[in-house]
Structures are given as structure tokens and as C-alpha cells.
Amino acid sequence: MKPIGLYIHIPFCKGKCPYCDFYSVTPHGSVIEDYTAEVCRRLSAETRIFDTVYFGGGTPSLLGAENICRILGSVNAADGCEMTLECNPSDTGGRDSNFDFKAVADAGIDRISMGLQSSSDSERRFLGRRAGADDAERAVERANAAGIDNISLDLMLGLAGQSTESVGRSIEFCRRLGAKHLSAYLLKLEQGTPLYTRRNELHLPDEDETAELYLFTVSEAAKNGFLQYEISNFSLSGYESRHNLKYWRCEEYLGVGAAAHSFVGGKRFYNERSIADFLEGKPPANDGDGGDEEEFVMLALRLTEGLSGERFAERYGHMLPREFDKKAAFFASKGLMTVCGERYSLTPQGFLLSNSIIFELIDTLEAE
């Protein structure tokens, strides 16, 4: 049986960031212990083998090291399994924090993903982040001391008052901390969030300014050794996120926990955004078929390695249509794509227009 990925959603946060639309609640009573027990119960019944494990949230570090270790003890992990834990800098790097990195490292965690967002405290305050950059620095030092040196730090672009200079300082800060991986996301105002409610008073960068910040990030990250491998992700060589690559390469993964999504056996399914439903054992909802030609192309073009015409043909039994080649050549002439034989990929400028470019390319598949 081929190993697949495992995503574990931990839907707990001390407070909700004003830009966040992910499912999370403030934990009360015994809910953390009850939730941990249900995750363990479901994983103990699994016969599948996992070669990547990713704790996402929410704030997975809020579970505490003991509960994280309990969950990992229920995972049927393959040798060399990549195990990532998302952490909040204030919970793991605060002066009063006693999070046990050594315990989770001994249980198998070998990668930490942390929401820095910016090394600028003013930009962090705009995002409602409680921790300062010094908390992130301490958290990384503590993880390193426990033997975890594969650290990923998140940055956010398109913030009020943000400049290329402040982005450059954030990237340099990440390099100085010894991070192996960066994620740099454009701020998106999600309907229903506090920032969306205040959208008309935020004075955010306009479209051209945001594009400049993005292209600067790609260039500056490369100067610091972080090479782009996906629209929003950069890493030192060999430190790409193996788990997230499963999503973009249309490979299988199982999601456990409230609001977790899965792709197994060509089917997509998900758990409702309800802790109560999860604790009651409610089965996942069907989300239809997955992995069709359009989805494969869309996900592949998120990666700098791009879409392989050969892999497409092996998977679906026919070549990409000629109209696809013509359309790709047109975008390449505009500097938005590169075409090398049967390999198609977007340039950084193309990534800025990825939604419309990919839509036009996928449209050629439907016309065939």
C-alpha cells in the first residue's frame, strides 16, 4: 500500500486574528482532551501508512506537547516521515512559555511552521498578532536546541504601510534565524472577518504596489538563498514542504479533525466546521470527484516546476491539446510563462495573473 499524506486540523486559538477565516474556536473545559482522544481513536483505526504528517490550525501548539505526542503515537508513520507542527510564536517563544519542543521532537516532529507574518511590530499589530519578533526568535532558538532545525516562517504581503524595505528586513530576519523555508502570502480580505468589515478605512497598497511587493519578495528571497518553488513558497534546496507538494501534485492525503479535507481514491471529502460533529463521530461529507484533468493542470501550474505534458499523458492517456500549446506560447511571448519542450510553467509575473492564465489554459482542455 503506497503511503499517503496526513493532515490533522487543530481548531483552537486563544484569540481570532482579524484577517483569519480558518475554522477555530477558543477552547473551554475538557474540549482539548476530548478532541485529542477522538483524533487518537480515528487514527488508531487507520490501516493506511503516512509518509507526511501536518498539524495545522488553529494553533496546534495549544494542545501542549503531551497531547501532540499522544496523537503521534497513534499514527502509522512510514520510515523517514516528514512531520510538521504549526506553532504560534507567543505560545512557544514567550518568556513564560514552557512548551516542550524536546518531547515533540522525540515523538517525531522534525519540522516547525511558524506564523511570523512580519519582523515589523507595527505590521504585526495591524494584523492583530500578539507576539513580537523577539518571541519568534526565542521559539526558533528553543526548537533548534531540541534538535529541530527545519523551520518554516510565514510572511504576509500587501499590508497597510508596508514597503519593499520592510519586506526586505523581514526576509533578512528569517535568514538570520536560520529558517529553511518561507511562505509569503498576499493579504486577502475574507468576508466575515474584522479586516473585511473595515476594508474601506485600511489604506492598503493598490494592485500595482502589491505586485511590486510580491516581485520584490521573489527576488529578495532568492538573494537570501530561498528559491521559489510554488506561488507563495520558497525554500533552501532540499527543504521544500513534502506534505504541501502532495496537494499541488494531486497526490492522496487524509484529513482528520473538524473542517479537515481529504483526497483519497479519486474522491474528495471533508469534515464539517463543527467540533461537536467531530466528537460525535459524524462521517465526512462528500465533495465530489478529484484529480481530473482541469484540477491536475491548475495545481501543477502553481509550482515553478510547472506542468509536465508527459506526466499529463501518462495520467490521462492523451496529450495536451494543440490549442493548449498555442495559448501557452502566447503567454510565453508576454513574459508570463516559460515553455521548454513539454514543460509549461508560470514566471513570477505570470503568478500574479495566475487565476486568469490558468482559466484560459484549462478552457482549451474543455474545448478539445
C-alpha positions as a Markdown table, in Angstrom:
| # | Residue | x | y | z |
|---|---|---|---|---|
| 1 | Met | 0.0 | 0.0 | 0.0 |
| 2 | Lys | 1.5 | 3.3 | -1.1 |
| 3 | Pro | 1.9 | 5.8 | 1.8 |
| 4 | Ile | -0.2 | 9.0 | 1.7 |
| 5 | Gly | -0.2 | 12.3 | 3.5 |
| 6 | Leu | -2.0 | 13.0 | 6.8 |
| 7 | Tyr | -3.4 | 16.4 | 7.7 |
| 8 | Ile | -4.6 | 16.9 | 11.3 |
| 9 | His | -6.6 | 20.0 | 12.0 |
| 10 | Ile | -6.4 | 21.5 | 15.5 |
| 11 | Pro | -9.2 | 24.1 | 15.6 |
| 12 | Phe | -8.1 | 26.0 | 18.8 |
| 13 | Cys | -6.8 | 29.6 | 19.2 |
| 14 | Lys | -6.5 | 31.9 | 22.2 |
| 15 | Gly | -8.0 | 34.6 | 20.0 |
| 16 | Lys | -9.0 | 35.1 | 16.4 |
| 17 | Cys | -6.7 | 37.2 | 14.2 |
| 18 | Pro | -8.7 | 39.8 | 12.3 |
| 19 | Tyr | -7.8 | 38.5 | 8.9 |
| 20 | Cys | -8.2 | 34.8 | 9.5 |
| 21 | Asp | -11.1 | 32.8 | 8.0 |
| 22 | Phe | -9.8 | 29.3 | 9.1 |
| 23 | Tyr | -12.1 | 27.3 | 11.4 |
| 24 | Ser | -11.0 | 27.9 | 15.1 |
| 25 | Val | -12.6 | 28.4 | 18.5 |
| 26 | Thr | -11.4 | 29.3 | 21.9 |
| 27 | Pro | -11.0 | 26.1 | 24.0 |
| 28 | His | -13.0 | 25.7 | 27.2 |
| 29 | Gly | -13.4 | 22.9 | 29.7 |
| 30 | Ser | -12.2 | 19.5 | 28.6 |
| 31 | Val | -12.6 | 20.1 | 24.9 |
| 32 | Ile | -8.8 | 19.8 | 24.2 |
| 33 | Glu | -8.6 | 16.5 | 25.9 |
| 34 | Asp | -11.8 | 15.2 | 24.3 |
| 35 | Tyr | -10.7 | 16.3 | 20.9 |
| 36 | Thr | -7.2 | 14.7 | 21.3 |
| 37 | Ala | -8.9 | 11.4 | 22.3 |
| 38 | Glu | -11.2 | 11.4 | 19.2 |
| 39 | Val | -8.2 | 12.1 | 16.9 |
| 40 | Cys | -6.3 | 9.3 | 18.5 |
| 41 | Arg | -9.3 | 7.0 | 18.2 |
| 42 | Arg | -9.7 | 7.6 | 14.5 |
| 43 | Leu | -6.0 | 7.3 | 13.7 |
| 44 | Ser | -5.7 | 4.1 | 15.7 |
| 45 | Ala | -8.4 | 2.6 | 13.4 |
| 46 | Glu | -6.4 | 3.6 | 10.3 |
| 47 | Thr | -4.7 | 0.9 | 8.3 |
| 48 | Arg | -3.0 | 3.3 | 5.9 |
| 49 | Ile | 0.6 | 4.3 | 6.2 |
| 50 | Phe | 1.6 | 8.0 | 6.2 |
| 51 | Asp | 4.8 | 9.5 | 4.8 |
| 52 | Thr | 3.9 | 13.1 | 5.8 |
| 53 | Val | 2.1 | 14.4 | 8.8 |
| 54 | Tyr | 1.0 | 18.0 | 9.1 |
| 55 | Phe | -0.6 | 19.6 | 12.2 |
| 56 | Gly | -2.5 | 22.7 | 11.0 |
| 57 | Gly | -4.9 | 25.0 | 12.7 |
| 58 | Gly | -5.9 | 27.0 | 14.5 |
| 59 | Thr | -2.9 | 26.8 | 16.8 |
| 60 | Pro | -1.8 | 23.2 | 17.1 |
| 61 | Ser | 0.8 | 24.1 | 19.8 |
| 62 | Leu | -2.1 | 25.0 | 22.1 |
| 63 | Leu | -2.7 | 21.2 | 22.5 |
| 64 | Gly | 0.5 | 21.0 | 24.5 |
| 65 | Ala | 3.4 | 18.7 | 23.9 |
| 66 | Glu | 1.8 | 15.8 | 25.8 |
| 67 | Asn | -1.3 | 15.7 | 23.6 |
| 68 | Ile | 0.7 | 16.1 | 20.4 |
| 69 | Cys | 2.8 | 13.1 | 21.4 |
| 70 | Arg | -0.3 | 11.1 | 22.2 |
| 71 | Ile | -1.6 | 11.8 | 18.7 |
| 72 | Leu | 1.7 | 10.9 | 17.1 |
| 73 | Gly | 1.7 | 7.7 | 19.0 |
| 74 | Ser | -1.5 | 6.7 | 17.1 |
| 75 | Val | 0.0 | 7.5 | 13.6 |
| 76 | Asn | 1.1 | 4.6 | 11.4 |
| 77 | Ala | 4.1 | 6.5 | 10.1 |
| 78 | Ala | 6.5 | 5.4 | 7.4 |
| 79 | Asp | 10.2 | 5.5 | 7.9 |
| 80 | Gly | 11.5 | 9.0 | 7.1 |
| 81 | Cys | 8.1 | 10.5 | 7.5 |
| 82 | Glu | 8.1 | 14.3 | 7.4 |
| 83 | Met | 6.2 | 15.6 | 10.5 |
| 84 | Thr | 5.3 | 19.3 | 10.6 |
| 85 | Leu | 3.8 | 21.2 | 13.6 |
| 86 | Glu | 2.4 | 24.7 | 13.2 |
| 87 | Cys | 3.3 | 26.9 | 16.2 |
| 88 | Asn | 2.4 | 30.3 | 17.5 |
| 89 | Pro | 5.4 | 32.4 | 18.5 |
| 90 | Ser | 3.8 | 33.7 | 21.6 |
| 91 | Asp | 2.8 | 30.2 | 22.8 |
| 92 | Thr | 6.2 | 28.6 | 22.2 |
| 93 | Gly | 8.6 | 31.6 | 22.4 |
| 94 | Gly | 7.0 | 33.8 | 25.0 |
| 95 | Arg | 9.1 | 34.5 | 28.1 |
| 96 | Asp | 6.7 | 32.5 | 30.2 |
| 97 | Ser | 6.2 | 29.7 | 27.7 |
| 98 | Asn | 7.2 | 26.2 | 28.7 |
| 99 | Phe | 6.3 | 24.4 | 25.5 |
| 100 | Asp | 8.3 | 21.2 | 25.4 |
| 101 | Phe | 10.0 | 21.1 | 22.0 |
| 102 | Lys | 12.2 | 18.2 | 23.1 |
| 103 | Ala | 9.2 | 16.0 | 23.8 |
| 104 | Val | 7.6 | 16.6 | 20.4 |
| 105 | Ala | 11.0 | 16.1 | 18.6 |
| 106 | Asp | 11.4 | 12.8 | 20.4 |
| 107 | Ala | 7.9 | 11.8 | 19.2 |
| 108 | Gly | 8.9 | 12.5 | 15.6 |
| 109 | Ile | 8.2 | 16.2 | 14.8 |
| 110 | Asp | 11.1 | 17.3 | 12.6 |
| 111 | Arg | 9.7 | 20.5 | 11.0 |
| 112 | Ile | 8.1 | 23.6 | 12.6 |
| 113 | Ser | 6.0 | 26.1 | 10.7 |
| 114 | Met | 5.5 | 29.4 | 12.5 |
| 115 | Gly | 3.4 | 32.5 | 11.7 |
| 116 | Leu | 5.9 | 35.3 | 11.9 |
| 117 | Gln | 3.9 | 37.4 | 9.3 |
| 118 | Ser | 6.5 | 40.3 | 9.6 |
| 119 | Ser | 9.6 | 41.2 | 11.6 |
| 120 | Ser | 8.0 | 44.7 | 12.0 |
| 121 | Asp | 6.0 | 45.0 | 15.2 |
| 122 | Ser | 3.8 | 47.7 | 13.6 |
| 123 | Glu | 2.9 | 45.5 | 10.7 |
| 124 | Arg | 2.2 | 42.6 | 13.2 |
| 125 | Arg | 0.0 | 44.9 | 15.3 |
| 126 | Phe | -2.0 | 45.8 | 12.1 |
| 127 | Leu | -2.6 | 42.0 | 11.7 |
| 128 | Gly | -3.7 | 41.7 | 15.4 |
| 129 | Arg | -0.7 | 39.4 | 16.2 |
| 130 | Arg | 0.0 | 39.2 | 19.9 |
| 131 | Ala | 3.7 | 38.1 | 19.7 |
| 132 | Gly | 6.7 | 40.3 | 18.9 |
| 133 | Ala | 9.5 | 39.3 | 16.6 |
| 134 | Asp | 11.6 | 38.5 | 19.8 |
| 135 | Asp | 9.0 | 35.8 | 20.6 |
| 136 | Ala | 9.6 | 34.2 | 17.2 |
| 137 | Glu | 13.3 | 34.4 | 17.7 |
| 138 | Arg | 13.1 | 32.6 | 21.1 |
| 139 | Ala | 10.8 | 30.0 | 19.7 |
| 140 | Val | 13.2 | 29.2 | 16.8 |
| 141 | Glu | 16.1 | 29.0 | 19.3 |
| 142 | Arg | 14.2 | 26.6 | 21.5 |
| 143 | Ala | 13.2 | 24.4 | 18.6 |
| 144 | Asn | 16.8 | 24.3 | 17.4 |
| 145 | Ala | 18.0 | 23.4 | 20.9 |
| 146 | Ala | 15.6 | 20.5 | 20.8 |
| 147 | Gly | 17.1 | 19.2 | 17.6 |
| 148 | Ile | 14.5 | 20.7 | 15.2 |
| 149 | Asp | 16.4 | 22.8 | 12.6 |
| 150 | Asn | 13.9 | 22.6 | 9.7 |
| 151 | Ile | 12.0 | 25.9 | 10.4 |
| 152 | Ser | 9.4 | 27.5 | 8.1 |
| 153 | Leu | 8.3 | 31.1 | 8.7 |
| 154 | Asp | 5.2 | 32.7 | 7.3 |
| 155 | Leu | 5.3 | 36.3 | 5.9 |
| 156 | Met | 2.3 | 38.4 | 4.7 |
| 157 | Leu | 2.4 | 40.9 | 1.9 |
| 158 | Gly | 0.1 | 43.8 | 1.0 |
| 159 | Leu | -0.2 | 45.3 | 4.5 |
| 160 | Ala | -1.0 | 48.9 | 5.3 |
| 161 | Gly | 2.2 | 50.9 | 5.3 |
| 162 | Gln | 4.3 | 48.0 | 4.1 |
| 163 | Ser | 7.3 | 48.8 | 1.9 |
| 164 | Thr | 9.9 | 46.8 | 0.0 |
| 165 | Glu | 12.3 | 47.9 | 2.7 |
| 166 | Ser | 10.3 | 46.4 | 5.5 |
| 167 | Val | 9.7 | 43.2 | 3.5 |
| 168 | Gly | 13.5 | 43.0 | 2.9 |
| 169 | Arg | 14.1 | 43.3 | 6.6 |
| 170 | Ser | 11.6 | 40.5 | 7.3 |
| 171 | Ile | 13.3 | 38.2 | 4.8 |
| 172 | Glu | 16.8 | 39.0 | 6.2 |
| 173 | Phe | 15.4 | 38.4 | 9.7 |
| 174 | Cys | 14.2 | 34.9 | 8.6 |
| 175 | Arg | 17.6 | 34.1 | 7.1 |
| 176 | Arg | 19.4 | 35.3 | 10.3 |
| 177 | Leu | 17.2 | 32.9 | 12.3 |
| 178 | Gly | 18.3 | 30.1 | 10.1 |
| 179 | Ala | 14.9 | 29.4 | 8.6 |
| 180 | Lys | 15.0 | 26.8 | 5.8 |
| 181 | His | 11.6 | 27.7 | 4.3 |
| 182 | Leu | 9.5 | 30.8 | 3.8 |
| 183 | Ser | 5.8 | 31.2 | 2.9 |
| 184 | Ala | 4.8 | 34.7 | 1.7 |
| 185 | Tyr | 1.0 | 35.2 | 1.3 |
| 186 | Leu | -0.8 | 38.2 | -0.2 |
| 187 | Leu | -3.3 | 39.5 | 2.3 |
| 188 | Lys | -6.8 | 38.6 | 1.3 |
| 189 | Leu | -9.8 | 40.2 | 3.0 |
| 190 | Glu | -12.1 | 37.3 | 3.7 |
| 191 | Gln | -15.8 | 38.2 | 4.0 |
| 192 | Gly | -16.9 | 38.0 | 7.6 |
| 193 | Thr | -13.6 | 38.9 | 9.2 |
| 194 | Pro | -12.9 | 42.1 | 11.1 |
| 195 | Leu | -10.5 | 43.4 | 8.5 |
| 196 | Tyr | -13.1 | 42.9 | 5.7 |
| 197 | Thr | -15.6 | 44.9 | 7.8 |
| 198 | Arg | -13.0 | 47.8 | 8.0 |
| 199 | Arg | -11.8 | 47.4 | 4.4 |
| 200 | Asn | -12.7 | 50.9 | 3.3 |
| 201 | Glu | -10.5 | 52.5 | 6.0 |
| 202 | Leu | -7.4 | 50.3 | 5.9 |
| 203 | His | -5.4 | 52.2 | 3.2 |
| 204 | Leu | -3.9 | 49.0 | 1.8 |
| 205 | Pro | -1.4 | 49.0 | -1.1 |
| 206 | Asp | -3.1 | 49.2 | -4.5 |
| 207 | Glu | -2.8 | 46.4 | -7.2 |
| 208 | Asp | 0.4 | 47.8 | -8.7 |
| 209 | Glu | 2.0 | 48.4 | -5.3 |
| 210 | Thr | 1.1 | 44.8 | -4.2 |
| 211 | Ala | 2.6 | 43.4 | -7.4 |
| 212 | Glu | 5.8 | 45.3 | -6.7 |
| 213 | Leu | 5.9 | 43.8 | -3.1 |
| 214 | Tyr | 5.4 | 40.3 | -4.5 |
| 215 | Leu | 8.1 | 40.6 | -7.2 |
| 216 | Phe | 10.5 | 42.1 | -4.8 |
| 217 | Thr | 9.9 | 39.2 | -2.4 |
| 218 | Val | 10.7 | 36.7 | -5.1 |
| 219 | Ser | 13.9 | 38.4 | -5.9 |
| 220 | Glu | 15.0 | 39.2 | -2.4 |
| 221 | Ala | 14.2 | 35.7 | -1.2 |
| 222 | Ala | 16.4 | 34.3 | -3.9 |
| 223 | Lys | 19.3 | 36.6 | -2.9 |
| 224 | Asn | 19.0 | 35.1 | 0.6 |
| 225 | Gly | 19.0 | 31.5 | -0.7 |
| 226 | Phe | 15.2 | 30.9 | -0.6 |
| 227 | Leu | 14.3 | 29.7 | -4.1 |
| 228 | Gln | 10.7 | 29.9 | -5.2 |
| 229 | Tyr | 9.0 | 26.5 | -5.9 |
| 230 | Glu | 5.4 | 27.5 | -5.6 |
| 231 | Ile | 3.4 | 30.7 | -6.0 |
| 232 | Ser | 3.8 | 31.6 | -2.3 |
| 233 | Asn | 6.5 | 29.2 | -1.1 |
| 234 | Phe | 10.3 | 29.4 | -1.1 |
| 235 | Ser | 13.0 | 27.2 | 0.4 |
| 236 | Leu | 16.6 | 26.4 | 0.6 |
| 237 | Ser | 17.5 | 23.5 | -1.7 |
| 238 | Gly | 16.0 | 20.2 | -0.4 |
| 239 | Tyr | 13.7 | 21.9 | 2.2 |
| 240 | Glu | 10.5 | 22.1 | 0.2 |
| 241 | Ser | 7.4 | 21.1 | 2.1 |
| 242 | Arg | 6.9 | 17.4 | 1.2 |
| 243 | His | 3.4 | 17.5 | 2.6 |
| 244 | Asn | 2.2 | 20.5 | 0.7 |
| 245 | Leu | 3.8 | 19.2 | -2.5 |
| 246 | Lys | 1.2 | 16.4 | -2.2 |
| 247 | Tyr | -1.6 | 18.9 | -2.6 |
| 248 | Trp | 0.0 | 20.6 | -5.7 |
| 249 | Arg | 0.9 | 17.3 | -7.3 |
| 250 | Cys | -2.6 | 15.9 | -6.9 |
| 251 | Glu | -1.4 | 13.1 | -4.6 |
| 252 | Glu | -3.5 | 11.5 | -1.9 |
| 253 | Tyr | -3.9 | 12.7 | 1.7 |
| 254 | Leu | -6.3 | 12.1 | 4.6 |
| 255 | Gly | -7.7 | 14.9 | 6.7 |
| 256 | Val | -8.6 | 14.2 | 10.4 |
| 257 | Gly | -10.3 | 16.8 | 12.6 |
| 258 | Ala | -13.1 | 19.3 | 12.3 |
| 259 | Ala | -13.0 | 21.1 | 9.0 |
| 260 | Ala | -10.3 | 18.9 | 7.6 |
| 261 | His | -10.4 | 17.9 | 3.9 |
| 262 | Ser | -9.3 | 14.7 | 2.2 |
| 263 | Phe | -8.4 | 13.3 | -1.2 |
| 264 | Val | -8.3 | 9.5 | -1.3 |
| 265 | Gly | -9.2 | 7.1 | -4.1 |
| 266 | Gly | -10.1 | 9.8 | -6.5 |
| 267 | Lys | -12.7 | 11.2 | -4.1 |
| 268 | Arg | -12.7 | 14.5 | -2.2 |
| 269 | Phe | -14.5 | 14.7 | 1.2 |
| 270 | Tyr | -14.4 | 16.9 | 4.3 |
| 271 | Asn | -15.5 | 17.2 | 7.9 |
| 272 | Glu | -17.9 | 19.9 | 8.8 |
| 273 | Arg | -16.7 | 23.0 | 10.6 |
| 274 | Ser | -18.0 | 21.7 | 13.9 |
| 275 | Ile | -16.1 | 20.3 | 16.9 |
| 276 | Ala | -19.4 | 18.8 | 18.2 |
| 277 | Asp | -20.0 | 16.9 | 14.9 |
| 278 | Phe | -16.4 | 15.6 | 15.0 |
| 279 | Leu | -16.6 | 14.4 | 18.6 |
| 280 | Glu | -19.9 | 12.7 | 17.9 |
| 281 | Gly | -18.2 | 10.7 | 15.1 |
| 282 | Lys | -20.2 | 12.3 | 12.2 |
| 283 | Pro | -18.9 | 10.9 | 8.9 |
| 284 | Pro | -17.3 | 13.2 | 6.4 |
| 285 | Ala | -19.3 | 14.9 | 3.6 |
| 286 | Asn | -18.8 | 14.0 | 0.0 |
| 287 | Asp | -17.1 | 16.8 | -2.1 |
| 288 | Gly | -17.2 | 15.0 | -5.4 |
| 289 | Asp | -14.5 | 13.5 | -7.6 |
| 290 | Gly | -11.0 | 14.9 | -7.6 |
| 291 | Gly | -7.9 | 14.7 | -9.7 |
| 292 | Asp | -9.4 | 15.3 | -13.1 |
| 293 | Glu | -7.5 | 16.9 | -16.0 |
| 294 | Glu | -8.5 | 20.5 | -15.1 |
| 295 | Glu | -7.6 | 20.2 | -11.5 |
| 296 | Phe | -4.3 | 18.5 | -12.3 |
| 297 | Val | -3.3 | 21.3 | -14.6 |
| 298 | Met | -4.4 | 24.0 | -12.2 |
| 299 | Leu | -2.4 | 22.6 | -9.3 |
| 300 | Ala | 0.7 | 21.8 | -11.4 |
| 301 | Leu | 0.9 | 25.4 | -12.6 |
| 302 | Arg | 1.1 | 26.7 | -9.1 |
| 303 | Leu | 4.6 | 25.1 | -9.0 |
| 304 | Thr | 7.7 | 26.6 | -10.6 |
| 305 | Glu | 8.4 | 23.1 | -11.9 |
| 306 | Gly | 5.2 | 23.6 | -13.8 |
| 307 | Leu | 3.1 | 21.1 | -15.8 |
| 308 | Ser | 4.7 | 18.2 | -17.5 |
| 309 | Gly | 3.0 | 17.2 | -20.7 |
| 310 | Glu | 4.5 | 13.7 | -20.3 |
| 311 | Arg | 3.1 | 13.3 | -16.9 |
| 312 | Phe | -0.3 | 14.5 | -18.1 |
| 313 | Ala | -0.3 | 12.0 | -20.9 |
| 314 | Glu | 0.7 | 9.1 | -18.6 |
| 315 | Arg | -2.1 | 10.0 | -16.2 |
| 316 | Tyr | -4.9 | 10.7 | -18.6 |
| 317 | Gly | -4.0 | 8.7 | -21.7 |
| 318 | His | -3.7 | 11.5 | -24.2 |
| 319 | Met | -1.5 | 14.5 | -24.9 |
| 320 | Leu | -2.4 | 18.1 | -24.1 |
| 321 | Pro | -4.3 | 19.6 | -27.0 |
| 322 | Arg | -2.6 | 21.8 | -29.6 |
| 323 | Glu | -4.7 | 24.8 | -28.5 |
| 324 | Phe | -3.1 | 24.5 | -25.1 |
| 325 | Asp | 0.4 | 24.8 | -26.8 |
| 326 | Lys | -0.7 | 27.8 | -28.8 |
| 327 | Lys | -2.2 | 29.5 | -25.7 |
| 328 | Ala | 1.0 | 28.8 | -23.6 |
| 329 | Ala | 3.2 | 30.1 | -26.4 |
| 330 | Phe | 1.1 | 33.3 | -26.4 |
| 331 | Phe | 1.6 | 33.8 | -22.7 |
| 332 | Ala | 5.3 | 33.0 | -23.0 |
| 333 | Ser | 5.6 | 35.8 | -25.6 |
| 334 | Lys | 4.3 | 38.2 | -23.0 |
| 335 | Gly | 6.8 | 37.0 | -20.4 |
| 336 | Leu | 4.1 | 35.3 | -18.3 |
| 337 | Met | 5.1 | 31.7 | -19.0 |
| 338 | Thr | 8.1 | 29.6 | -20.0 |
| 339 | Val | 7.7 | 26.7 | -22.4 |
| 340 | Cys | 10.5 | 24.2 | -22.6 |
| 341 | Gly | 9.6 | 21.1 | -24.7 |
| 342 | Glu | 6.6 | 19.6 | -22.9 |
| 343 | Arg | 7.2 | 21.5 | -19.7 |
| 344 | Tyr | 5.0 | 24.6 | -19.0 |
| 345 | Ser | 5.5 | 26.9 | -16.1 |
| 346 | Leu | 4.5 | 30.4 | -15.0 |
| 347 | Thr | 7.0 | 33.2 | -14.4 |
| 348 | Pro | 6.8 | 35.4 | -11.2 |
| 349 | Gln | 4.9 | 37.9 | -13.4 |
| 350 | Gly | 2.6 | 35.1 | -14.5 |
| 351 | Phe | 1.9 | 34.0 | -11.0 |
| 352 | Leu | 0.5 | 37.5 | -10.3 |
| 353 | Leu | -2.1 | 36.7 | -13.1 |
| 354 | Ser | -2.3 | 33.0 | -12.4 |
| 355 | Asn | -6.1 | 32.8 | -11.9 |
| 356 | Ser | -6.9 | 34.2 | -15.4 |
| 357 | Ile | -4.0 | 32.5 | -17.2 |
| 358 | Ile | -4.8 | 29.1 | -15.7 |
| 359 | Phe | -8.5 | 29.6 | -16.5 |
| 360 | Glu | -7.7 | 30.3 | -20.2 |
| 361 | Leu | -5.4 | 27.2 | -20.4 |
| 362 | Ile | -8.0 | 25.0 | -18.8 |
| 363 | Asp | -10.6 | 26.3 | -21.2 |
| 364 | Thr | -8.5 | 24.7 | -24.0 |
| 365 | Leu | -9.0 | 21.3 | -22.4 |
| 366 | Glu | -12.7 | 21.6 | -22.3 |
| 367 | Ala | -12.8 | 22.7 | -26.0 |
| 368 | Glu | -10.9 | 19.5 | -27.1 |
